[in-house]
Amino acid sequence: MVSIITKWGNGLGLHIPLYVAKEIGVKNGTPVDITIVDGSIVVKPRTYSLKELLAQVTPENLHREIHTGERTGNEEW
């Protein structure tokens, strides 16, 4: 497949066909990591470690406990 690099604002952009976006699991607004490997551009959806995700939890965005009903098995709470 051939695509064209185009000027977007102060940078450059690359059109990603929808079938490619679906295959790698990205959509409009998805953060991606861009690296250069052996002279090629590699674009991958951004992945986060548990530590990075937990660092984003604050008292302001922490939700309350959710009651899901009575025990149905051997759960211990």
TAPE-V592172 format. One line per field, one symbol per residue. ss: DSSP state (2 for helix, 1 for strand, 0 for the rest). A space follows every 10 residues. Layout:
ss=???
//
This chain:
ss=0000111100 1111000222 2222000000 0111111001 1111100002 2222200000 0000000000 0000000
//
